[in-house]
Amino acid sequence: MILLDIGLPDMDGYEVAQQLRQSPALEKTRLVALTGYGQEEHRQRSRDAGFEHHLVKPVEPEALQELLLHTSGAA
């Protein structure tokens, strides 16, 4: 699992996710957007970029724990 911020300098998290999705070695890696952008347009854009989940900061610890528990068995 990779927790990736969307608002990055130079190359945003959407672009990073798209590049990560091109790597066969990372095809089973779960991508989680961890961002301050929470509008539906941002959620859709993260899905389009290859993220499986979209968490808005500040993330509740319980929500992150739940996500980790449910994806720990996925390779």
Rosetta silent file (secondary structure, phi, psi, omega in degrees, C-alpha in Angstrom):
SEQUENCE: MILLDIGLPDMDGYEVAQQLRQSPALEKTRLVALTGYGQEEHRQRSRDAGFEHHLVKPVEPEALQELLLHTSGAA
SCORE:     score description
SCORE:     0.000 S_00000001
   1 L     0.000  137.463  176.241    0.000    0.000    0.000 S_00000001
   2 E  -121.486  124.180  172.154    1.184    3.473   -0.875 S_00000001
   3 E   -93.778  120.006 -171.633   -0.278    6.560    0.807 S_00000001
   4 E  -129.468  125.285  176.079    0.245    9.376   -1.663 S_00000001
   5 L   -72.838  147.278  178.197   -0.496   13.069   -1.303 S_00000001
   6 L   -84.379  -42.492 -175.545   -2.129   14.737   -4.306 S_00000001
   7 L   -83.636   78.765  179.612   -0.708   18.233   -3.810 S_00000001
   8 L  -108.158  151.756  176.048    2.946   17.670   -4.615 S_00000001
   9 L   -72.822  152.963  176.869    5.380   20.167   -6.164 S_00000001
  10 L    70.073  -66.185 -179.417    6.428   19.678   -9.794 S_00000001
  11 L  -123.035  122.160 -177.612    4.406   16.487  -10.418 S_00000001
  12 L   -76.744  168.703 -176.500    1.074   16.068   -8.661 S_00000001
  13 H   -61.681  -28.915  177.184   -0.088   12.848   -7.025 S_00000001
  14 H   -63.052  -44.887  179.038   -2.397   12.034   -9.941 S_00000001
  15 H   -65.865  -41.054  178.386    0.579   11.943  -12.303 S_00000001
  16 H   -60.766  -45.581  179.630    2.644    9.922   -9.831 S_00000001
  17 H   -59.967  -43.718  179.210   -0.203    7.401   -9.502 S_00000001
  18 H   -61.313  -40.172  177.905   -0.499    7.068  -13.269 S_00000001
  19 H   -68.535  -40.412  178.071    3.222    6.380  -13.539 S_00000001
  20 H   -62.005  -38.010 -179.242    3.123    3.859  -10.687 S_00000001
  21 H   -66.891  -17.668  178.614    0.234    2.067  -12.423 S_00000001
  22 L   -82.287  -11.281 -177.805    2.449    1.565  -15.492 S_00000001
  23 L   -89.760  116.699  177.798    4.934   -0.538  -13.506 S_00000001
  24 H   -57.887  -30.763 -179.283    4.200   -4.285  -13.647 S_00000001
  25 H   -67.049  -18.919 -177.107    6.066   -4.719  -10.356 S_00000001
  26 H  -111.823   13.856 -174.146    3.454   -2.533   -8.622 S_00000001
  27 L   -61.808  -26.700 -179.906    0.309   -3.888  -10.259 S_00000001
  28 L  -100.019    4.019  179.457   -0.998   -5.370   -6.984 S_00000001
  29 L   -77.899  130.975  177.467   -0.005   -2.399   -4.852 S_00000001
  30 L   -81.280  132.071  176.397   -2.932   -0.489   -3.400 S_00000001
  31 E  -106.847  130.219 -179.774   -2.784    3.273   -3.943 S_00000001
  32 E  -123.826  119.254  174.215   -4.454    5.536   -1.420 S_00000001
  33 E   -75.458  128.506  177.631   -4.838    9.261   -2.042 S_00000001
  34 E  -123.646  102.710 -165.042   -4.226   11.143    1.202 S_00000001
  35 E  -149.152  165.241  172.988   -5.151   14.723    0.475 S_00000001
  36 L   -88.490   -6.692 -178.872   -6.866   17.920    1.466 S_00000001
  37 L   -89.896  113.101 -174.070   -8.900   17.797   -1.754 S_00000001
  38 L  -122.509    4.425 -179.733  -12.253   16.190   -0.991 S_00000001
  39 L   -72.527  158.329 -176.820  -14.727   17.340   -3.604 S_00000001
  40 H   -56.635  -35.770  179.030  -16.308   14.753   -5.896 S_00000001
  41 H   -61.980  -35.815  178.354  -14.265   15.997   -8.860 S_00000001
  42 H   -72.087  -39.513  178.028  -11.073   15.220   -6.906 S_00000001
  43 H   -63.243  -42.631  178.476  -12.369   11.785   -5.896 S_00000001
  44 H   -65.372  -42.812  179.597  -13.226   10.986   -9.504 S_00000001
  45 H   -63.063  -36.944  178.352   -9.863   12.222  -10.720 S_00000001
  46 H   -67.684  -39.685  175.883   -8.093   10.025   -8.152 S_00000001
  47 H   -61.518  -44.163 -179.747  -10.098    6.974   -9.324 S_00000001
  48 H   -62.394  -31.244 -179.554   -9.214    7.810  -12.916 S_00000001
  49 H   -79.552  -14.455  178.169   -5.525    8.043  -11.971 S_00000001
  50 L   114.412    5.621  176.464   -5.561    4.560  -10.417 S_00000001
  51 L   -75.526  140.646  174.092   -6.166    5.147   -6.720 S_00000001
  52 L   -87.375  -27.005 -176.929   -8.329    2.553   -4.962 S_00000001
  53 E  -138.042  155.418 -179.257   -9.121    4.840   -2.020 S_00000001
  54 E  -135.684  107.700  179.412   -9.343    8.594   -1.380 S_00000001
  55 E  -107.981  134.741 -178.821   -8.841    9.846    2.179 S_00000001
  56 E  -100.796  131.137  178.471   -9.270   13.513    3.071 S_00000001
  57 L   -73.783  146.002   -5.160   -6.981   15.107    5.646 S_00000001
  58 L   -76.139  134.446 -177.990   -7.119   15.168    8.523 S_00000001
  59 L   -83.527  132.451  175.223   -7.709   11.422    8.411 S_00000001
  60 L   -67.839  131.098 -179.707   -9.332    9.831   11.410 S_00000001
  61 H   -53.794  -36.055 -179.973   -6.931    7.200   12.803 S_00000001
  62 H   -64.942  -37.911  179.750   -9.771    4.676   12.910 S_00000001
  63 H   -65.728  -42.139  178.076  -10.484    5.135    9.199 S_00000001
  64 H   -67.170  -40.861  178.374   -6.842    4.532    8.321 S_00000001
  65 H   -62.110  -43.160  179.071   -6.670    1.527   10.637 S_00000001
  66 H   -60.764  -43.625  178.724   -9.797    0.064    9.032 S_00000001
  67 H   -62.300  -45.023  178.870   -8.327    0.528    5.576 S_00000001
  68 H   -63.127  -39.529 -179.868   -5.071   -1.135    6.618 S_00000001
  69 H   -66.531  -38.728 -176.949   -6.915   -4.070    8.182 S_00000001
  70 H   -81.537  -14.303  179.135   -9.033   -4.665    5.091 S_00000001
  71 H  -110.102   -2.978 -176.585   -6.168   -4.456    2.625 S_00000001
  72 L   -65.790  -27.790  179.123   -3.508   -6.296    4.601 S_00000001
  73 L   -83.691  -13.831  179.571   -4.498   -9.640    3.078 S_00000001
  74 L   -83.154  137.441 -178.626   -4.406   -8.294   -0.475 S_00000001
  75 L   -95.133    0.000    0.000   -1.119   -8.699   -2.232 S_00000001
